[in-house]
Amino acid sequence: MTKESELLDIYPYRAHRNDRVLIVSNLRLTLLEQQSIAKSSALQTFLRELDAWRELDMLVFAGNLFDLSSTKENDLELIIKDNIELFNRLRDQSTVHGTVLLFLPGTLDSQFGQRSDLQILLNGYVPITISSTLHLSLGQGGQSKEVVVTSDLVPSETKDGKAQFENTTLLRQLTKRIGTEYRLLGGAEELENPSDISAFVVSRLIYQRGVRYLPLVVAPIILALALKIPFVLTLPLLSHLRAHHAIINNQLVTVGANTVIDALIVSGLYLIFARRMFRSLERATTAVLLHKTESTHEDTAALVDLGYLGAIESNGLSPSLLNVSEKLFIASPGAVTSTLRRFHMRFGLPDTFLEVPVCSWIELTAGSDVYVKLFRTPVESYLKWYWKVLLKPTREVLTATEVLASFPHGKDYPRVGSETLKESFRARRVAYTSLMIIGFLELLSAFTPPLRARIHILLELFPSIITGYANSITVILGVTTLALANGVRRGSRRAWLLTLASVLAGVASNLIKGGDIEESLLLVLADVYLLANRRAFQAAPNQEPGRVVRAFTLLAIVALAGTLAIEGFYLVAKRHLIPLRTAILATLERMIGIPSIHLDPDLSRIVTPALAIAGVTTLGVIAYIVFNPIVSTIAHDIFDSSSKNDPFRVVRQYGTGTLDYFALRDDKTHFISKSTLIAYAIFGSTCVISPDPVGPKGVREIVLEEFIKEMKGEGLSVAVLGASEEWIETYHKLGLHPYYIGDEAVVKVGRMSLEGKTNKSLRQAVNRMKKYGYSVDVVKAADLGEQERNAVARVLSESRKGRVERGFSMTLGRIFDDRDQDLLMSICRSKDGDVVGFCQWVPTNLESGYSLDLMRREIGDHPNGMMDLLIVETLSQLAETQVQYLSLNFAALRATLAGERGDGISQKVERWALGKLSDSMQIESLWRFNSKFNPTWTARYLVYDNLEDLPHVAFAVARAESLWDIPIFGRLLTH
């Protein structure tokens, strides 16, 4: 038995070859009377799986084996007896099969770490060791690798691990306290995803507290019915009841139908109110209740430094396994219990939370390599029939035990690219395409004469002026639909609501103007689709000051021009003015296609169509400006080097790509979560990310998905500039599309040679520069003195073309900043010792390589070959250091120019166009320059949302790269 003094802080276990270790957590055993059907079902499933683990070497309960948070002191023995089948199986597992049993107390059973009587009582039923942490050694001798296993109570051995566990524990304690103090919110601590706490609170308020007040809503309907029936019965005199029997029946039917309509209207209003309240309160409570819980994904590199292969923590009910790198994994076994899961409801109802059973675990196998697998098995759920009707079906249906993720070189879990995210984007695209087609068809219908038979019927019902008005309204609605379509594509809630109204109005106008049943049916189907996919349109409208004023100023200018034109005609041709009010009204009505106010025929023949075209065009521009969620450009960061979210710290710790240091440009905004940095800037309605996210592998993909979801929620399209091939699969999963834009030249240090015929021109250029006395020094930029810094700055200002440093994706844009302590500078000096050129290099991959940032030379009479000398000498001087490679210039569309992307018609056209552009933009010459150093070519891509986003993306990239600063081309972009 374990005594209090023998409680281990760390339990060491060395696994031998072919040993199997299973880790489970969060069984949360309680008294049988407190166990729900779902929890009992999860435990029974776990017992069935336990039968298959006879050859198990070690079984670890990593936290919360019991739930003692609300039990009495003597309840532990009762809990064990209520779950005696489990403990009998565990005893047999230990005594018969030799399985080592280990129990790591968690937040719900932390008493085991402090009370020896509980330890003795538990050991009386099952021989189990109690410890705070498990250090699991896997492998043999010097090849041994260690995995640390903890519960949600004990911090791991990372720099900020303790704070991370405290955050998670505090959130669980907060939700537990909420459930204890407010019975309405009981079970909040069992949320599968703690970040859903705000939605959980609102859902309970609506479905439990709101239902309580439902009779107050129904009572007026019942009262109205009770008042209507006697009134109807007294309409005919009682003496004539039989004679008026049919009338009474008809009146009763009318009253009944009227009451049903009343009930539907009230129910619809209640539903709309409930949904609006759900959305509003969820946003409000999120700010109050939602704590940003960071797991031990933070500072994972510290685990590698300590010699760990991985960390397994049980600080949540959801399973996870992430391959941070080839040397490290982070995992959580999940739970064997019941959780509250969020479900989407049909019929427009707000989301609800239902208790569902879950069962997952982690298995480690020791051998020549260490294999880690995350398993989950299906558990029978007991949802009542009405829930099956009300709930939307989930795509993730588990039919057998499956491996969710594995290490090494396996898939991660949770995985990026959720179907919900993709469906939201898909719904916006379909709606956009449909609205563009419908808007065009409405315009076409308005300019097409109606069928004779249909217009004959309509003229019997409406005056001809009404059908004329309806035709003009159809034109306006068609233009409005086209203008709103782009806002709908961005997910704008306001544009979505106005589109619904516009399409419904279009149904009426099409029927009245010419009995166009076909067009009306299409409009109805479009409205139904928009309503069915309402969740995809949640982006808030842009709050740019003065935006609406500027939009309607355009309308006022057009109206003023039309009014002046009318008054001017009468003044010149008729020698008199018409009343100003008449001129204004005539202008405004003709701008919407209604010429009811009489004007001179000669004037009307010219002004009426002109004002109609101007009015419709103006209306479309106004709708685009007001309802398209365009956002301002760049926000600047203020770096705080003392914060754990300092971008420099993240890049230094996790930056492995050749472009990662360029994420630290001053004109980029930084989104940092779970030690992952996403550098971006917003141009118009496009968010441009560059470079790829920087952070621990496995975690950074999840953070990217969160970021894209947030940007989409704001109505922005997303583009990635300079994406690497490593990320292409992830972008595909997130619904993005890559387009090849060129190659980065990477040269291995120590392999550069000037010998041979192929290197003749390079050798001659270098020798020529040395012959004239030019030399190169490679130094730390931070070590340069004041005089040398001034000389470098002079060369930089002389040679720069334009007002700013271009190169959003591959240029740092600054020199001699105190924050940049690891930059290298290659300085070229003349025979007199003057600085005549330089290259600045930024560190990559933990300083095992450098990327070219700036390459400048003095404007003066110098021999050709200065840049050749700078690069060759840098490679030569770095050969004796630990630096492995240098990344040089970016060669735009190199593979296309070289014919490596095929020889089809499109490739030939691209090569021809690039050849023409190379004359002015030096595309081919830059490729030829890089080729002299025998580099390895690394493909780079532009990643974009959808094909229709490409024009926006192209302008956003042009602005990001400061192409407006290039003569002629820049003026085309800005004007």
KEZATOR-39902 format. One record per residue (C-alpha): x negated, y negated, z; residue in one letter. Coordinates in steps of 0.05 Angstrom, whole numbers, plus 5000, padded with zeros to 4 digits. Layout:
KEZATOR-39902
XYZA
...
//
This chain:
KEZATOR-39902
500050005000M
497949294987T
496848875049K
497248115050E
489648055057S
488748514997E
492948094950L
488647984888L
487847304857D
485047644795I
486048374777Y
480548634731P
482249224685Y
477549524634R
481349874578A
477950474546H
478350684474R
485450824451N
488450554515D
495450244510R
497549664553V
504649394553L
506648724580I
513848534597V
516647944636S
522947624662N
527148234681L
530247794736R
533048374775L
538748174822T
544348514861L
548848934817L
554848494833E
551047894806Q
548948234741Q
552848064679S
554648574626I
549448274579A
543848334631K
545749054647S
545649204573S
538548914566A
536049334626L
539149974598Q
535649844532T
529049744569F
529950404605L
531050764539R
524650454512E
520950654576L
522351384560D
518151304497A
512151024534W
509751664567R
502651574541E
502150884570L
495750694607D
498050044638M
504749694648L
504648964669V
510648574695F
508147874680A
512747454723G
519847444749N
520948184759L
526047974812F
530547364819D
530047184892L
531646454883S
538646504913S
538347134955T
537747265030K
531547545064E
534248255068N
536948274997D
530648544964L
531949264987E
539149214963L
536648964895I
531849554890I
537350044909K
542149744858D
536649844805N
533950494833I
534050834765E
528850344740L
524250434801F
524851194798N
522551164725R
516750714744L
514651174801R
514751774753D
510851364702Q
505451224754S
504951894791T
506252374733V
503352014673H
497951604709G
500350924685T
497450344724V
503049874746L
501549144758L
506248594783F
504747854774L
509747444815P
513146864779G
517046254800T
523346664817L
519647174861D
513746764885S
515147014956Q
511247644940F
504847244939G
505946995010Q
509647545048R
506548215063S
513248515085D
516048445015L
509748754986Q
510249345034I
517649435019L
516449454944L
510549934950N
515150404990G
519150524926Y
513850474872V
506150454875P
504849784843I
499149284852T
500948554863I
496248024834S
496547304809S
492547404745T
490347984702L
483647984666H
484048534615L
477348754585S
477849094518L
472049424481G
465449724500Q
459049424530G
456748774499G
462648784451Q
467748724508S
473148214497K
477547934551E
484947754552V
487947344609V
495047504630V
498947034675T
506046914698S
509546234696D
506946104767L
499446144758V
495545664713P
490845934660S
483545744656E
484245184607T
482544464619K
489744224627D
492844904640G
495344744710K
499144134687A
502144534630Q
504845074676F
507344554724E
511244214668N
514644864648T
516045054720T
518944364735L
523644424675L
526045104698R
526944844769Q
530744244742L
535644674703T
536445134763K
538144544807R
543144284756I
546544964755G
546645004831T
549244314846E
554344284789Y
558244924779R
560444694711L
553244744688L
551545414721G
546545834683G
542645244655A
536145574677E
537646164631E
537445754567L
533546124514E
530745454491N
529944964549P
529944374500S
537344524487D
539044294558I
542343654532S
546644014481A
548444524536F
550843974583V
555143654530V
557944324506S
560144514576R
563343834586L
567343904522I
569444634526Y
570644694601Q
572144014628R
575243764564G
580044364558V
582544204628R
585243544602Y
588143854538L
595243864568P
594943104571L
594043114496V
599443634483V
604543324531A
606242724486P
607543194427I
612243634469I
615643014497L
616642734427A
619743394404L
624343404464A
626742704448L
627742834374K
632043464379I
637843144419P
637642544372F
638342994312V
643943404343L
647942774356T
647442524285L
653742884262P
659742824309L
660543424354L
667443544324S
664343634256H
658544094276L
660844654231R
661944204172A
655043914180H
651544554197H
646944514137A
645143794152I
643343974224I
638944544200N
635344094151N
634343564205Q
631544084252L
626744334199V
624543614187T
623443504261V
619444154266G
615143974206A
614143274233N
611943554300T
607044034267V
604043444228I
603543054293D
599943634326A
595143704268L
593542954269I
592442944344V
588243584340S
584143294284G
582942654322L
581043054384Y
576243464343L
573042854311I
572542524380F
569443164409A
564243214354R
562442474359R
561842534434M
557543154426F
552742804379R
552342164420S
551642494488L
546542994462E
542142424439R
543042044504A
541842634551T
535842854511T
532242214531A
533842354605V
533543114612L
528743354559L
521643414584H
516243524533K
513844204556T
507144384528E
504945114535S
497845354536T
497345214462H
493844594489E
486244634494D
486045344466T
478945244444A
477045244518A
479245974520L
474246144465V
468745774503D
470346194564L
469646834522G
476947014519Y
480247374461L
487047114480G
492046894533A
498747194548I
503446764589E
510746864609S
512946144616N
519346224576G
524846694554L
523046674480S
517647144453P
511746864414S
505047084384L
500646594348L
493946734313N
490346104334V
484146344298S
480646994281E
477746984351K
483846764392L
491246884401F
496546594447I
502747004464A
508847054508S
512647714518P
519447384523G
524547714569A
528548334586V
534847994611T
540647574586S
539746864560T
544346304539L
543646214464R
546145644422R
551245824368F
554145404312H
561645414308M
566345454249R
572044964233F
567844354252G
567644534326L
561744304368P
556244804384D
557245284442T
552745704487F
553946444499L
550446964541E
546747474499V
542048054520P
534748044497V
529148544502C
521948414478S
514948594499W
507548574479I
503149184466E
495549174465L
491449754437T
484049814452A
479350124401G
473849914354S
478249304346D
483549014391V
490649004363Y
496248594394V
503448684373K
509848324393L
515948784393F
523348644398R
528949154400T
536349054387P
540949044447V
548449174441E
552248524451S
559348474477Y
562347864444L
569947834445K
573647854380W
575547114380Y
568146914385W
566747334323K
572046924287V
569746244313L
562146334309L
558246244245K
554246864228P
546846854243T
541847064190R
537247404239E
540548084250V
536348614285L
538149334270T
532049704297A
525749584339T
521149154298E
514348824302V
515448074302L
508047884298A
501148184305S
493847994317F
488947974284P
490647754212H
498147864223G
504147424218K
505846924271D
512246874311Y
516246434313P
515346324238R
516045674200V
521145554146G
527645644183S
533745784140E
537445214175T
532244714152L
532244984080K
539844994076E
540144274099S
535344054044F
538944493993R
545744194011A
543043494000R
540243673932R
546644013909V
550743423934A
546142933898Y
546343303832T
553943383836S
555142653852L
550742423794M
554742863746I
561442643776I
559541903774G
557641963701F
564042343685L
568241803720E
565041263677L
566041693615L
573241813634S
574541073645A
571940903575F
575941473542T
583241373522P
588041823562P
592142373531L
598542123499R
603242603535A
600342443604R
600241683595I
607541703572H
609542023638I
605241533678L
608140923643L
615041153665E
612541153738L
607940553739F
607439893701P
601839863650S
598039353692I
597539873748I
594340383702T
589539833678G
587639673749Y
586540413764A
582040473703N
577739883727S
577540183797I
575140843767T
569340473735V
567540153801I
568140823838L
563841163786G
558340653795V
559040683870T
558441443869T
552141403827L
549240883875A
551041273937L
548241923910A
541141743928N
543141583999G
546642254003V
540342593978R
536642264036R
541742524085G
544541844103S
550641914148R
553441244126R
552541404052A
555942084064W
562041754097L
562741234042L
561941763988T
567642164019L
572041544016A
569741363946S
571042063920V
577942093952L
579641413921A
577141683855G
582342243859V
587941733863A
585141263810S
584041833760N
591142093769L
594141393761I
589941153703K
591341743657G
593542353695G
586442633694D
587743273734I
581143603714E
576843023740E
581042973803S
580043713817L
572443633811L
572743043859L
576643453909V
571644023905L
565943523916A
569343253979D
570343964005V
563044123994Y
560843484029L
565343644089L
563044364093A
555644144095N
556643544141R
550843774186R
545943614130A
547742874131F
545642604198Q
540342074179A
541541414213A
542140794168P
536140354160N
536039764209Q
531539314167E
533438594187P
536938184133G
537738774087R
545338704079V
544737944072V
539738014016R
544038523981A
550238083981F
546237473962T
545437803895L
553037853889L
553737123906A
548636923854I
552237313799V
558937033819A
556136323820L
553136413751A
559836663724G
563636083756T
558835563728L
559335883659A
566935823659I
567035113684E
561534923635G
565435193576F
571634793595Y
567534173607L
563934213539V
569434503495A
575834243527K
573133613560R
576233783627H
575034253686L
579734783713I
580834843788P
574735123823L
578935633860R
581635893793T
574635953764A
572036333824I
577836823825L
577436923750A
569937083757T
570837563815L
576537953783E
572938013717R
566838273754M
571138873773I
574238933704G
581038603716I
582438003670P
589337793699S
587837043705I
588636733637H
582636393606L
581536093537D
581336673486P
574636453457D
571536423526L
574937063550S
572337463490R
565137313513I
565637243588V
570137823606T
565738403582P
559438043605A
562137943676L
564738663678A
557938933660I
554338463708A
559338613764G
558939363759V
551239333754T
550938873814T
555539323854L
551039913840G
544839533861V
548139303925I
550440003943A
543340273930Y
540139733974I
545039794031V
545940544036F
539340834013N
535240934077P
528940564057I
523940464112V
518239974121S
511140134104T
505340274152I
505240264227A
498440204261H
496040614319D
492540374381I
487640914400F
487241114473D
480941534482S
482841694554S
489142064532S
489342804517K
493142584454N
487242184429D
486742334354P
479142334357F
479342874410R
483943304368V
479743224305V
473243374342R
476243994374Q
480244284316Y
477843924253G
475344474206T
477344184139G
473043734096T
478343184097L
480443234170D
476242644195Y
479842194145F
486042294188A
482941764233L
483841184184R
486640564217D
492440504169D
495241194187K
500341334240T
499241944284H
504242464307F
501142904360I
504443514392S
501444154422K
494343914406S
496243834333T
495243184295L
499242984234I
496742344202A
501641984157Y
504241324131A
511141134106I
511740784038F
518840614018G
522941244028S
516941724025T
512741974083C
505742114057V
501642614100I
494142664091S
490343094105P
493643764124D
495543794198P
489643864246V
490444334305G
490245054330P
492345554277K
499245834287G
501345234328V
500044704275R
504945034227E
510544994278I
508944274294V
509044114219L
516044414214E
518343984273E
515343374240F
518543494172I
525243614206K
524542954242E
522742584178M
528442904140K
533042704197G
531041984183E
532642054109G
525442074084L
522342524032S
515642834050V
509342884009A
502443154026V
496442843990L
490143263983G
493243914009A
488644524011S
490145213983E
490145484054E
496645114068W
500445244003I
504145854029E
506445464091T
508944884048Y
512745384004H
516145664066K
518244964086L
521444844018G
515944393990L
512544463922H
505144393904P
502344043842Y
494944123825Y
491443443824I
484043633821G
478043933857D
473443743912E
466043873900A
462744243958V
455144343956V
451444843999K
445644534037V
439044884024G
441045173957R
440044543916M
434244613867S
431644133813L
428144683775E
430444963710G
433144703644K
440244593670T
437744103723N
433343713675K
437343063674S
438143063750L
430743203760R
428842643713Q
433542143748A
430742313817V
423442293794N
424641633759R
427441313823M
421541573864K
416641333812K
419340623822Y
418340683897G
425540823920Y
426441243982S
432141514025V
433041554100D
438541984131V
440441714200V
446241684249K
450341074230A
451040904304A
443440854311D
442440304260L
440039634286G
443338964275E
438938774215Q
440139434179E
447639384192R
447938694161N
444138954100A
448939534091V
454939074099A
452038614046R
451439183996V
458539404013L
461638724001S
457738613936E
459739273904S
466939343927R
472139223873K
478538933901G
480538683970R
480939354007V
477440024009E
481540493966R
482341223983G
487841384032F
486342124031S
478742144023M
476041494051T
475341274124L
475740534107G
471040254159R
463640234178I
459940144244F
466040254289D
464440444361D
469341024357R
465441364301D
459341634337Q
458042234292D
457641914223L
451441994180L
448741464133M
443941584075S
440440924061I
436640793996C
431040284001R
427039953946S
419439943946K
419939293985D
423939634040G
430439274023D
437139654029V
439739733958V
444740293966G
447840774016F
452441364026C
456641444089Q
458442154111W
463842364160V
463243024200P
467243644184T
468144324216N
464944144283L
459043804248E
457144414207S
458543994146G
459643284123Y
464242954073S
462442364029L
466141734051D
462941124018L
457941103960M
455540393944R
449640073909R
447139363903E
449138983841I
442238843813G
436939073765D
435639783789H
434040413748P
439540923735N
439641503784G
440441173852M
446541593871M
443042223846D
437142053891L
441641923951L
445242593946I
439043013930V
435042703986E
440842794035T
441343534017L
433843604024S
433243274092Q
439243644121L
436444314099A
432444354164E
438544224208T
444844634225Q
448844284171V
451344794120Q
454744384065Y
456443704037L
463043524006S
462143043948L
467042653905N
473942873884F
474543063810A
481642923786A
484743493746L
477943803735R
480644503720A
485244213667T
479543843633L
475244473637A
480744903606G
481145353667E
488645283675R
490445603609G
490845413536D
498245303526G
501544703494I
502644343560S
495344443580Q
493044183512K
497443563520V
494643453590E
487443513566R
488743023509W
491942523556A
486342583607L
481242493552G
484541833532K
485041603605L
477741783618S
475441223573D
478040713624S
478741103690M
472241523688Q
475942173702I
471442613660E
465042253678S
466242363752L
467143103740W
460643133700R
456942753755F
459243243809N
457543843765S
450143653765K
449643903838F
452444603823N
458144543872P
463545023893T
470144733869W
475844703921T
482744573892A
486944013921R
494443913912Y
499943393917L
505743713954V
512643413945Y
519943553964D
523643623899N
522943453826L
527442843832E
522842573887D
516742533841L
517741813819P
518341583892H
512342013911V
508141743853A
509341023874F
508141203948A
501441533930V
499440943887A
500840473945R
497240933994A
491040953951E
491340193942S
491840263866L
495339583865W
488439293877D
486139553809I
486739003755P
492639063707I
495039733735F
495939433804G
500038863777R
504739353743L
505839703810L
507139083851T
511238693800H
//
